[in-house]
Amino acid sequence: MVSQDLLDILRCPHCVRNGPQAGLLTLVKGTWLVCQDCQRKYPIRDDIPVMLIEEGDKWVQTAEENLPVPPPG
């Protein structure tokens, strides 16, 4: 499980360049981080968030309810 302290400081790498409050992430299904601004979705694998823009791009069009658990990879 990803600690709350880490979740509090993580930001979407695509959106964070727009300011320190941009790119806030929401934990979804316990295994995904979803950007509140751009809707990119970053998987959490082996308790490690995969915060690569390319990874978030793969899931941007997938609805939250359709995200696979556990994330493939």
mmCIF file of the N, C-alpha and C atoms, coordinates in Angstrom:
data_MODEL
# 
_entry.id   MODEL 
# 
loop_
_atom_site.group_PDB 
_atom_site.id 
_atom_site.type_symbol 
_atom_site.label_atom_id 
_atom_site.label_alt_id 
_atom_site.label_comp_id 
_atom_site.label_asym_id 
_atom_site.label_entity_id 
_atom_site.label_seq_id 
_atom_site.pdbx_PDB_ins_code 
_atom_site.Cartn_x 
_atom_site.Cartn_y 
_atom_site.Cartn_z 
_atom_site.occupancy 
_atom_site.B_iso_or_equiv 
_atom_site.pdbx_formal_charge 
_atom_site.auth_seq_id 
_atom_site.auth_comp_id 
_atom_site.auth_asym_id 
_atom_site.auth_atom_id 
_atom_site.pdbx_PDB_model_num 
ATOM 1   N N  . MET A 1 1  ? 0.843   -1.185 0.000   1.00 0.00 ? 1  MET A N  1 
ATOM 2   C CA . MET A 1 1  ? 0.000   0.000  0.000   1.00 0.00 ? 1  MET A CA 1 
ATOM 3   C C  . MET A 1 1  ? 0.883   1.241  0.000   1.00 0.00 ? 1  MET A C  1 
ATOM 4   N N  . VAL A 1 2  ? 0.510   2.232  -0.784  1.00 0.00 ? 2  VAL A N  1 
ATOM 5   C CA . VAL A 1 2  ? 1.239   3.492  -0.861  1.00 0.00 ? 2  VAL A CA 1 
ATOM 6   C C  . VAL A 1 2  ? 0.854   4.347  0.341   1.00 0.00 ? 2  VAL A C  1 
ATOM 7   N N  . SER A 1 3  ? 1.852   4.918  1.015   1.00 0.00 ? 3  SER A N  1 
ATOM 8   C CA . SER A 1 3  ? 1.580   5.700  2.221   1.00 0.00 ? 3  SER A CA 1 
ATOM 9   C C  . SER A 1 3  ? 0.856   7.003  1.883   1.00 0.00 ? 3  SER A C  1 
ATOM 10  N N  . GLN A 1 4  ? 0.078   7.486  2.820   1.00 0.00 ? 4  GLN A N  1 
ATOM 11  C CA . GLN A 1 4  ? -0.639  8.746  2.640   1.00 0.00 ? 4  GLN A CA 1 
ATOM 12  C C  . GLN A 1 4  ? 0.332   9.909  2.487   1.00 0.00 ? 4  GLN A C  1 
ATOM 13  N N  . ASP A 1 5  ? 1.472   9.854  3.172   1.00 0.00 ? 5  ASP A N  1 
ATOM 14  C CA . ASP A 1 5  ? 2.481   10.913 3.037   1.00 0.00 ? 5  ASP A CA 1 
ATOM 15  C C  . ASP A 1 5  ? 2.964   11.025 1.593   1.00 0.00 ? 5  ASP A C  1 
ATOM 16  N N  . LEU A 1 6  ? 3.189   9.880  0.951   1.00 0.00 ? 6  LEU A N  1 
ATOM 17  C CA . LEU A 1 6  ? 3.623   9.887  -0.448  1.00 0.00 ? 6  LEU A CA 1 
ATOM 18  C C  . LEU A 1 6  ? 2.501   10.403 -1.348  1.00 0.00 ? 6  LEU A C  1 
ATOM 19  N N  . LEU A 1 7  ? 1.284   9.956  -1.098  1.00 0.00 ? 7  LEU A N  1 
ATOM 20  C CA . LEU A 1 7  ? 0.148   10.411 -1.911  1.00 0.00 ? 7  LEU A CA 1 
ATOM 21  C C  . LEU A 1 7  ? -0.036  11.924 -1.800  1.00 0.00 ? 7  LEU A C  1 
ATOM 22  N N  . ASP A 1 8  ? 0.274   12.484 -0.641  1.00 0.00 ? 8  ASP A N  1 
ATOM 23  C CA . ASP A 1 8  ? 0.111   13.924 -0.438  1.00 0.00 ? 8  ASP A CA 1 
ATOM 24  C C  . ASP A 1 8  ? 1.083   14.753 -1.264  1.00 0.00 ? 8  ASP A C  1 
ATOM 25  N N  . ILE A 1 9  ? 2.240   14.195 -1.594  1.00 0.00 ? 9  ILE A N  1 
ATOM 26  C CA . ILE A 1 9  ? 3.232   14.984 -2.344  1.00 0.00 ? 9  ILE A CA 1 
ATOM 27  C C  . ILE A 1 9  ? 3.300   14.639 -3.824  1.00 0.00 ? 9  ILE A C  1 
ATOM 28  N N  . LEU A 1 10 ? 2.811   13.462 -4.203  1.00 0.00 ? 10 LEU A N  1 
ATOM 29  C CA . LEU A 1 10 ? 2.853   13.082 -5.623  1.00 0.00 ? 10 LEU A CA 1 
ATOM 30  C C  . LEU A 1 10 ? 1.946   13.981 -6.455  1.00 0.00 ? 10 LEU A C  1 
ATOM 31  N N  . ARG A 1 11 ? 2.392   14.297 -7.665  1.00 0.00 ? 11 ARG A N  1 
ATOM 32  C CA . ARG A 1 11 ? 1.602   15.068 -8.625  1.00 0.00 ? 11 ARG A CA 1 
ATOM 33  C C  . ARG A 1 11 ? 1.773   14.430 -10.001 1.00 0.00 ? 11 ARG A C  1 
ATOM 34  N N  . CYS A 1 12 ? 0.812   14.629 -10.851 1.00 0.00 ? 12 CYS A N  1 
ATOM 35  C CA . CYS A 1 12 ? 0.889   14.148 -12.232 1.00 0.00 ? 12 CYS A CA 1 
ATOM 36  C C  . CYS A 1 12 ? 2.089   14.824 -12.906 1.00 0.00 ? 12 CYS A C  1 
ATOM 37  N N  . PRO A 1 13 ? 3.017   14.046 -13.462 1.00 0.00 ? 13 PRO A N  1 
ATOM 38  C CA . PRO A 1 13 ? 4.190   14.655 -14.101 1.00 0.00 ? 13 PRO A CA 1 
ATOM 39  C C  . PRO A 1 13 ? 3.840   15.481 -15.330 1.00 0.00 ? 13 PRO A C  1 
ATOM 40  N N  . HIS A 1 14 ? 2.703   15.235 -15.934 1.00 0.00 ? 14 HIS A N  1 
ATOM 41  C CA . HIS A 1 14 ? 2.279   16.014 -17.098 1.00 0.00 ? 14 HIS A CA 1 
ATOM 42  C C  . HIS A 1 14 ? 1.756   17.387 -16.682 1.00 0.00 ? 14 HIS A C  1 
ATOM 43  N N  . CYS A 1 15 ? 1.061   17.464 -15.568 1.00 0.00 ? 15 CYS A N  1 
ATOM 44  C CA . CYS A 1 15 ? 0.377   18.691 -15.161 1.00 0.00 ? 15 CYS A CA 1 
ATOM 45  C C  . CYS A 1 15 ? 1.155   19.554 -14.173 1.00 0.00 ? 15 CYS A C  1 
ATOM 46  N N  . VAL A 1 16 ? 2.116   18.981 -13.471 1.00 0.00 ? 16 VAL A N  1 
ATOM 47  C CA . VAL A 1 16 ? 2.799   19.699 -12.402 1.00 0.00 ? 16 VAL A CA 1 
ATOM 48  C C  . VAL A 1 16 ? 3.528   20.949 -12.914 1.00 0.00 ? 16 VAL A C  1 
ATOM 49  N N  . ARG A 1 17 ? 3.879   20.989 -14.164 1.00 0.00 ? 17 ARG A N  1 
ATOM 50  C CA . ARG A 1 17 ? 4.565   22.165 -14.718 1.00 0.00 ? 17 ARG A CA 1 
ATOM 51  C C  . ARG A 1 17 ? 3.649   23.394 -14.750 1.00 0.00 ? 17 ARG A C  1 
ATOM 52  N N  . ASN A 1 18 ? 2.347   23.176 -14.538 1.00 0.00 ? 18 ASN A N  1 
ATOM 53  C CA . ASN A 1 18 ? 1.383   24.282 -14.514 1.00 0.00 ? 18 ASN A CA 1 
ATOM 54  C C  . ASN A 1 18 ? 1.268   24.936 -13.143 1.00 0.00 ? 18 ASN A C  1 
ATOM 55  N N  . GLY A 1 19 ? 2.014   24.454 -12.181 1.00 0.00 ? 19 GLY A N  1 
ATOM 56  C CA . GLY A 1 19 ? 1.997   25.048 -10.845 1.00 0.00 ? 19 GLY A CA 1 
ATOM 57  C C  . GLY A 1 19 ? 1.986   23.986 -9.780  1.00 0.00 ? 19 GLY A C  1 
ATOM 58  N N  . PRO A 1 20 ? 2.327   24.360 -8.550  1.00 0.00 ? 20 PRO A N  1 
ATOM 59  C CA . PRO A 1 20 ? 2.451   23.375 -7.470  1.00 0.00 ? 20 PRO A CA 1 
ATOM 60  C C  . PRO A 1 20 ? 1.139   22.706 -7.070  1.00 0.00 ? 20 PRO A C  1 
ATOM 61  N N  . GLN A 1 21 ? 0.008   23.322 -7.342  1.00 0.00 ? 21 GLN A N  1 
ATOM 62  C CA . GLN A 1 21 ? -1.278  22.708 -6.992  1.00 0.00 ? 21 GLN A CA 1 
ATOM 63  C C  . GLN A 1 21 ? -1.910  21.968 -8.172  1.00 0.00 ? 21 GLN A C  1 
ATOM 64  N N  . ALA A 1 22 ? -1.259  22.007 -9.324  1.00 0.00 ? 22 ALA A N  1 
ATOM 65  C CA . ALA A 1 22 ? -1.769  21.295 -10.501 1.00 0.00 ? 22 ALA A CA 1 
ATOM 66  C C  . ALA A 1 22 ? -1.399  19.815 -10.396 1.00 0.00 ? 22 ALA A C  1 
ATOM 67  N N  . GLY A 1 23 ? -2.200  18.980 -11.013 1.00 0.00 ? 23 GLY A N  1 
ATOM 68  C CA . GLY A 1 23 ? -1.891  17.565 -11.089 1.00 0.00 ? 23 GLY A CA 1 
ATOM 69  C C  . GLY A 1 23 ? -2.159  16.784 -9.820  1.00 0.00 ? 23 GLY A C  1 
ATOM 70  N N  . LEU A 1 24 ? -3.109  17.229 -9.016  1.00 0.00 ? 24 LEU A N  1 
ATOM 71  C CA . LEU A 1 24 ? -3.462  16.460 -7.819  1.00 0.00 ? 24 LEU A CA 1 
ATOM 72  C C  . LEU A 1 24 ? -3.976  15.088 -8.219  1.00 0.00 ? 24 LEU A C  1 
ATOM 73  N N  . LEU A 1 25 ? -3.611  14.088 -7.444  1.00 0.00 ? 25 LEU A N  1 
ATOM 74  C CA . LEU A 1 25 ? -3.957  12.713 -7.758  1.00 0.00 ? 25 LEU A CA 1 
ATOM 75  C C  . LEU A 1 25 ? -4.941  12.144 -6.753  1.00 0.00 ? 25 LEU A C  1 
ATOM 76  N N  . THR A 1 26 ? -5.817  11.284 -7.247  1.00 0.00 ? 26 THR A N  1 
ATOM 77  C CA . THR A 1 26 ? -6.789  10.587 -6.421  1.00 0.00 ? 26 THR A CA 1 
ATOM 78  C C  . THR A 1 26 ? -6.510  9.095  -6.510  1.00 0.00 ? 26 THR A C  1 
ATOM 79  N N  . LEU A 1 27 ? -6.503  8.417  -5.384  1.00 0.00 ? 27 LEU A N  1 
ATOM 80  C CA . LEU A 1 27 ? -6.328  6.972  -5.360  1.00 0.00 ? 27 LEU A CA 1 
ATOM 81  C C  . LEU A 1 27 ? -7.651  6.314  -5.735  1.00 0.00 ? 27 LEU A C  1 
ATOM 82  N N  . VAL A 1 28 ? -7.608  5.443  -6.743  1.00 0.00 ? 28 VAL A N  1 
ATOM 83  C CA . VAL A 1 28 ? -8.805  4.757  -7.237  1.00 0.00 ? 28 VAL A CA 1 
ATOM 84  C C  . VAL A 1 28 ? -8.554  3.250  -7.198  1.00 0.00 ? 28 VAL A C  1 
ATOM 85  N N  . LYS A 1 29 ? -9.486  2.527  -6.641  1.00 0.00 ? 29 LYS A N  1 
ATOM 86  C CA . LYS A 1 29 ? -9.429  1.068  -6.559  1.00 0.00 ? 29 LYS A CA 1 
ATOM 87  C C  . LYS A 1 29 ? -8.182  0.564  -5.831  1.00 0.00 ? 29 LYS A C  1 
ATOM 88  N N  . GLY A 1 30 ? -7.502  1.434  -5.113  1.00 0.00 ? 30 GLY A N  1 
ATOM 89  C CA . GLY A 1 30 ? -6.323  1.040  -4.359  1.00 0.00 ? 30 GLY A CA 1 
ATOM 90  C C  . GLY A 1 30 ? -5.097  0.740  -5.197  1.00 0.00 ? 30 GLY A C  1 
ATOM 91  N N  . THR A 1 31 ? -5.236  0.802  -6.533  1.00 0.00 ? 31 THR A N  1 
ATOM 92  C CA . THR A 1 31 ? -4.112  0.439  -7.400  1.00 0.00 ? 31 THR A CA 1 
ATOM 93  C C  . THR A 1 31 ? -3.888  1.424  -8.553  1.00 0.00 ? 31 THR A C  1 
ATOM 94  N N  . TRP A 1 32 ? -4.580  2.541  -8.526  1.00 0.00 ? 32 TRP A N  1 
ATOM 95  C CA . TRP A 1 32 ? -4.439  3.547  -9.588  1.00 0.00 ? 32 TRP A CA 1 
ATOM 96  C C  . TRP A 1 32 ? -4.400  4.942  -8.987  1.00 0.00 ? 32 TRP A C  1 
ATOM 97  N N  . LEU A 1 33 ? -3.595  5.825  -9.586  1.00 0.00 ? 33 LEU A N  1 
ATOM 98  C CA . LEU A 1 33 ? -3.591  7.241  -9.250  1.00 0.00 ? 33 LEU A CA 1 
ATOM 99  C C  . LEU A 1 33 ? -4.139  7.982  -10.456 1.00 0.00 ? 33 LEU A C  1 
ATOM 100 N N  . VAL A 1 34 ? -5.200  8.732  -10.260 1.00 0.00 ? 34 VAL A N  1 
ATOM 101 C CA . VAL A 1 34 ? -5.878  9.433  -11.352 1.00 0.00 ? 34 VAL A CA 1 
ATOM 102 C C  . VAL A 1 34 ? -5.691  10.932 -11.161 1.00 0.00 ? 34 VAL A C  1 
ATOM 103 N N  . CYS A 1 35 ? -5.199  11.601 -12.200 1.00 0.00 ? 35 CYS A N  1 
ATOM 104 C CA . CYS A 1 35 ? -5.002  13.041 -12.157 1.00 0.00 ? 35 CYS A CA 1 
ATOM 105 C C  . CYS A 1 35 ? -6.348  13.746 -12.240 1.00 0.00 ? 35 CYS A C  1 
ATOM 106 N N  . GLN A 1 36 ? -6.574  14.674 -11.323 1.00 0.00 ? 36 GLN A N  1 
ATOM 107 C CA . GLN A 1 36 ? -7.833  15.413 -11.304 1.00 0.00 ? 36 GLN A CA 1 
ATOM 108 C C  . GLN A 1 36 ? -7.920  16.428 -12.437 1.00 0.00 ? 36 GLN A C  1 
ATOM 109 N N  . ASP A 1 37 ? -6.773  16.787 -13.040 1.00 0.00 ? 37 ASP A N  1 
ATOM 110 C CA . ASP A 1 37 ? -6.773  17.775 -14.114 1.00 0.00 ? 37 ASP A CA 1 
ATOM 111 C C  . ASP A 1 37 ? -6.881  17.153 -15.508 1.00 0.00 ? 37 ASP A C  1 
ATOM 112 N N  . CYS A 1 38 ? -6.008  16.211 -15.823 1.00 0.00 ? 38 CYS A N  1 
ATOM 113 C CA . CYS A 1 38 ? -5.948  15.680 -17.194 1.00 0.00 ? 38 CYS A CA 1 
ATOM 114 C C  . CYS A 1 38 ? -6.543  14.288 -17.349 1.00 0.00 ? 38 CYS A C  1 
ATOM 115 N N  . GLN A 1 39 ? -6.887  13.650 -16.242 1.00 0.00 ? 39 GLN A N  1 
ATOM 116 C CA . GLN A 1 39 ? -7.479  12.308 -16.223 1.00 0.00 ? 39 GLN A CA 1 
ATOM 117 C C  . GLN A 1 39 ? -6.519  11.196 -16.646 1.00 0.00 ? 39 GLN A C  1 
ATOM 118 N N  . ARG A 1 40 ? -5.205  11.485 -16.678 1.00 0.00 ? 40 ARG A N  1 
ATOM 119 C CA . ARG A 1 40 ? -4.257  10.398 -16.886 1.00 0.00 ? 40 ARG A CA 1 
ATOM 120 C C  . ARG A 1 40 ? -4.321  9.480  -15.672 1.00 0.00 ? 40 ARG A C  1 
ATOM 121 N N  . LYS A 1 41 ? -4.085  8.195  -15.914 1.00 0.00 ? 41 LYS A N  1 
ATOM 122 C CA . LYS A 1 41 ? -4.186  7.198  -14.853 1.00 0.00 ? 41 LYS A CA 1 
ATOM 123 C C  . LYS A 1 41 ? -2.867  6.448  -14.766 1.00 0.00 ? 41 LYS A C  1 
ATOM 124 N N  . TYR A 1 42 ? -2.293  6.468  -13.565 1.00 0.00 ? 42 TYR A N  1 
ATOM 125 C CA . TYR A 1 42 ? -0.997  5.853  -13.319 1.00 0.00 ? 42 TYR A CA 1 
ATOM 126 C C  . TYR A 1 42 ? -1.175  4.617  -12.445 1.00 0.00 ? 42 TYR A C  1 
ATOM 127 N N  . PRO A 1 43 ? -0.686  3.457  -12.897 1.00 0.00 ? 43 PRO A N  1 
ATOM 128 C CA . PRO A 1 43 ? -0.848  2.239  -12.103 1.00 0.00 ? 43 PRO A CA 1 
ATOM 129 C C  . PRO A 1 43 ? 0.114   2.214  -10.922 1.00 0.00 ? 43 PRO A C  1 
ATOM 130 N N  . ILE A 1 44 ? -0.287  1.470  -9.907  1.00 0.00 ? 44 ILE A N  1 
ATOM 131 C CA . ILE A 1 44 ? 0.579   1.186  -8.768  1.00 0.00 ? 44 ILE A CA 1 
ATOM 132 C C  . ILE A 1 44 ? 0.878   -0.305 -8.843  1.00 0.00 ? 44 ILE A C  1 
ATOM 133 N N  . ARG A 1 45 ? 2.158   -0.625 -9.049  1.00 0.00 ? 45 ARG A N  1 
ATOM 134 C CA . ARG A 1 45 ? 2.568   -2.025 -9.166  1.00 0.00 ? 45 ARG A CA 1 
ATOM 135 C C  . ARG A 1 45 ? 3.549   -2.346 -8.044  1.00 0.00 ? 45 ARG A C  1 
ATOM 136 N N  . ASP A 1 46 ? 3.298   -3.410 -7.321  1.00 0.00 ? 46 ASP A N  1 
ATOM 137 C CA . ASP A 1 46 ? 4.153   -3.802 -6.195  1.00 0.00 ? 46 ASP A CA 1 
ATOM 138 C C  . ASP A 1 46 ? 4.356   -2.642 -5.237  1.00 0.00 ? 46 ASP A C  1 
ATOM 139 N N  . ASP A 1 47 ? 3.281   -1.901 -4.967  1.00 0.00 ? 47 ASP A N  1 
ATOM 140 C CA . ASP A 1 47 ? 3.276   -0.751 -4.052  1.00 0.00 ? 47 ASP A CA 1 
ATOM 141 C C  . ASP A 1 47 ? 4.132   0.416  -4.533  1.00 0.00 ? 47 ASP A C  1 
ATOM 142 N N  . ILE A 1 48 ? 4.463   0.453  -5.834  1.00 0.00 ? 48 ILE A N  1 
ATOM 143 C CA . ILE A 1 48 ? 5.255   1.544  -6.405  1.00 0.00 ? 48 ILE A CA 1 
ATOM 144 C C  . ILE A 1 48 ? 4.446   2.222  -7.502  1.00 0.00 ? 48 ILE A C  1 
ATOM 145 N N  . PRO A 1 49 ? 4.141   3.522  -7.338  1.00 0.00 ? 49 PRO A N  1 
ATOM 146 C CA . PRO A 1 49 ? 3.437   4.247  -8.403  1.00 0.00 ? 49 PRO A CA 1 
ATOM 147 C C  . PRO A 1 49 ? 4.328   4.391  -9.636  1.00 0.00 ? 49 PRO A C  1 
ATOM 148 N N  . VAL A 1 50 ? 3.788   4.048  -10.786 1.00 0.00 ? 50 VAL A N  1 
ATOM 149 C CA . VAL A 1 50 ? 4.516   4.180  -12.046 1.00 0.00 ? 50 VAL A CA 1 
ATOM 150 C C  . VAL A 1 50 ? 4.139   5.535  -12.642 1.00 0.00 ? 50 VAL A C  1 
ATOM 151 N N  . MET A 1 51 ? 4.943   6.553  -12.333 1.00 0.00 ? 51 MET A N  1 
ATOM 152 C CA . MET A 1 51 ? 4.616   7.940  -12.662 1.00 0.00 ? 51 MET A CA 1 
ATOM 153 C C  . MET A 1 51 ? 5.281   8.399  -13.957 1.00 0.00 ? 51 MET A C  1 
ATOM 154 N N  . LEU A 1 52 ? 5.143   7.613  -15.005 1.00 0.00 ? 52 LEU A N  1 
ATOM 155 C CA . LEU A 1 52 ? 5.658   7.976  -16.324 1.00 0.00 ? 52 LEU A CA 1 
ATOM 156 C C  . LEU A 1 52 ? 4.501   8.505  -17.159 1.00 0.00 ? 52 LEU A C  1 
ATOM 157 N N  . ILE A 1 53 ? 4.717   9.637  -17.810 1.00 0.00 ? 53 ILE A N  1 
ATOM 158 C CA . ILE A 1 53 ? 3.655   10.224 -18.637 1.00 0.00 ? 53 ILE A CA 1 
ATOM 159 C C  . ILE A 1 53 ? 3.164   9.221  -19.669 1.00 0.00 ? 53 ILE A C  1 
ATOM 160 N N  . GLU A 1 54 ? 4.095   8.484  -20.263 1.00 0.00 ? 54 GLU A N  1 
ATOM 161 C CA . GLU A 1 54 ? 3.725   7.492  -21.279 1.00 0.00 ? 54 GLU A CA 1 
ATOM 162 C C  . GLU A 1 54 ? 2.778   6.432  -20.701 1.00 0.00 ? 54 GLU A C  1 
ATOM 163 N N  . GLU A 1 55 ? 2.986   6.073  -19.450 1.00 0.00 ? 55 GLU A N  1 
ATOM 164 C CA . GLU A 1 55 ? 2.102   5.093  -18.802 1.00 0.00 ? 55 GLU A CA 1 
ATOM 165 C C  . GLU A 1 55 ? 0.722   5.701  -18.569 1.00 0.00 ? 55 GLU A C  1 
ATOM 166 N N  . GLY A 1 56 ? 0.681   6.947  -18.113 1.00 0.00 ? 56 GLY A N  1 
ATOM 167 C CA . GLY A 1 56 ? -0.597  7.627  -17.915 1.00 0.00 ? 56 GLY A CA 1 
ATOM 168 C C  . GLY A 1 56 ? -1.361  7.807  -19.210 1.00 0.00 ? 56 GLY A C  1 
ATOM 169 N N  . ASP A 1 57 ? -0.629  8.045  -20.300 1.00 0.00 ? 57 ASP A N  1 
ATOM 170 C CA . ASP A 1 57 ? -1.254  8.210  -21.621 1.00 0.00 ? 57 ASP A CA 1 
ATOM 171 C C  . ASP A 1 57 ? -2.003  6.960  -22.060 1.00 0.00 ? 57 ASP A C  1 
ATOM 172 N N  . LYS A 1 58 ? -1.499  5.786  -21.697 1.00 0.00 ? 58 LYS A N  1 
ATOM 173 C CA . LYS A 1 58 ? -2.127  4.521  -22.114 1.00 0.00 ? 58 LYS A CA 1 
ATOM 174 C C  . LYS A 1 58 ? -3.548  4.391  -21.581 1.00 0.00 ? 58 LYS A C  1 
ATOM 175 N N  . TRP A 1 59 ? -3.831  5.025  -20.438 1.00 0.00 ? 59 TRP A N  1 
ATOM 176 C CA . TRP A 1 59 ? -5.094  4.810  -19.736 1.00 0.00 ? 59 TRP A CA 1 
ATOM 177 C C  . TRP A 1 59 ? -5.993  6.030  -19.708 1.00 0.00 ? 59 TRP A C  1 
ATOM 178 N N  . VAL A 1 60 ? -5.592  7.117  -20.363 1.00 0.00 ? 60 VAL A N  1 
ATOM 179 C CA . VAL A 1 60 ? -6.346  8.369  -20.262 1.00 0.00 ? 60 VAL A CA 1 
ATOM 180 C C  . VAL A 1 60 ? -7.786  8.227  -20.771 1.00 0.00 ? 60 VAL A C  1 
ATOM 181 N N  . GLN A 1 61 ? -8.020  7.381  -21.732 1.00 0.00 ? 61 GLN A N  1 
ATOM 182 C CA . GLN A 1 61 ? -9.366  7.210  -22.297 1.00 0.00 ? 61 GLN A CA 1 
ATOM 183 C C  . GLN A 1 61 ? -10.191 6.133  -21.578 1.00 0.00 ? 61 GLN A C  1 
ATOM 184 N N  . THR A 1 62 ? -9.591  5.453  -20.614 1.00 0.00 ? 62 THR A N  1 
ATOM 185 C CA . THR A 1 62 ? -10.291 4.394  -19.887 1.00 0.00 ? 62 THR A CA 1 
ATOM 186 C C  . THR A 1 62 ? -11.045 4.985  -18.703 1.00 0.00 ? 62 THR A C  1 
ATOM 187 N N  . ALA A 1 63 ? -12.305 4.684  -18.594 1.00 0.00 ? 63 ALA A N  1 
ATOM 188 C CA . ALA A 1 63 ? -13.116 5.155  -17.464 1.00 0.00 ? 63 ALA A CA 1 
ATOM 189 C C  . ALA A 1 63 ? -12.613 4.501  -16.182 1.00 0.00 ? 63 ALA A C  1 
ATOM 190 N N  . GLU A 1 64 ? -12.702 5.220  -15.083 1.00 0.00 ? 64 GLU A N  1 
ATOM 191 C CA . GLU A 1 64 ? -12.216 4.705  -13.800 1.00 0.00 ? 64 GLU A CA 1 
ATOM 192 C C  . GLU A 1 64 ? -12.829 3.352  -13.457 1.00 0.00 ? 64 GLU A C  1 
ATOM 193 N N  . GLU A 1 65 ? -14.109 3.195  -13.723 1.00 0.00 ? 65 GLU A N  1 
ATOM 194 C CA . GLU A 1 65 ? -14.761 1.925  -13.377 1.00 0.00 ? 65 GLU A CA 1 
ATOM 195 C C  . GLU A 1 65 ? -14.278 0.764  -14.240 1.00 0.00 ? 65 GLU A C  1 
ATOM 196 N N  . ASN A 1 66 ? -13.599 1.053  -15.360 1.00 0.00 ? 66 ASN A N  1 
ATOM 197 C CA . ASN A 1 66 ? -13.099 -0.004 -16.242 1.00 0.00 ? 66 ASN A CA 1 
ATOM 198 C C  . ASN A 1 66 ? -11.603 -0.286 -16.050 1.00 0.00 ? 66 ASN A C  1 
ATOM 199 N N  . LEU A 1 67 ? -10.950 0.373  -15.102 1.00 0.00 ? 67 LEU A N  1 
ATOM 200 C CA . LEU A 1 67 ? -9.541  0.131  -14.861 1.00 0.00 ? 67 LEU A CA 1 
ATOM 201 C C  . LEU A 1 67 ? -9.364  -1.273 -14.278 1.00 0.00 ? 67 LEU A C  1 
ATOM 202 N N  . PRO A 1 68 ? -8.423  -2.041 -14.833 1.00 0.00 ? 68 PRO A N  1 
ATOM 203 C CA . PRO A 1 68 ? -8.219  -3.405 -14.335 1.00 0.00 ? 68 PRO A CA 1 
ATOM 204 C C  . PRO A 1 68 ? -7.501  -3.425 -12.991 1.00 0.00 ? 68 PRO A C  1 
ATOM 205 N N  . VAL A 1 69 ? -7.901  -4.374 -12.153 1.00 0.00 ? 69 VAL A N  1 
ATOM 206 C CA . VAL A 1 69 ? -7.258  -4.586 -10.862 1.00 0.00 ? 69 VAL A CA 1 
ATOM 207 C C  . VAL A 1 69 ? -6.849  -6.047 -10.790 1.00 0.00 ? 69 VAL A C  1 
ATOM 208 N N  . PRO A 1 70 ? -5.588  -6.341 -10.604 1.00 0.00 ? 70 PRO A N  1 
ATOM 209 C CA . PRO A 1 70 ? -4.471  -5.399 -10.515 1.00 0.00 ? 70 PRO A CA 1 
ATOM 210 C C  . PRO A 1 70 ? -4.120  -4.861 -11.900 1.00 0.00 ? 70 PRO A C  1 
ATOM 211 N N  . PRO A 1 71 ? -3.370  -3.745 -11.935 1.00 0.00 ? 71 PRO A N  1 
ATOM 212 C CA . PRO A 1 71 ? -2.955  -3.185 -13.222 1.00 0.00 ? 71 PRO A CA 1 
ATOM 213 C C  . PRO A 1 71 ? -2.067  -4.191 -13.970 1.00 0.00 ? 71 PRO A C  1 
ATOM 214 N N  . PRO A 1 72 ? -2.240  -4.289 -15.275 1.00 0.00 ? 72 PRO A N  1 
ATOM 215 C CA . PRO A 1 72 ? -1.379  -5.192 -16.055 1.00 0.00 ? 72 PRO A CA 1 
ATOM 216 C C  . PRO A 1 72 ? 0.042   -4.650 -16.093 1.00 0.00 ? 72 PRO A C  1 
ATOM 217 N N  . GLY A 1 73 ? 0.959   -5.544 -16.316 1.00 0.00 ? 73 GLY A N  1 
ATOM 218 C CA . GLY A 1 73 ? 2.283   -5.023 -16.502 1.00 0.00 ? 73 GLY A CA 1 
ATOM 219 C C  . GLY A 1 73 ? 3.361   -5.904 -16.123 1.00 0.00 ? 73 GLY A C  1 
# 
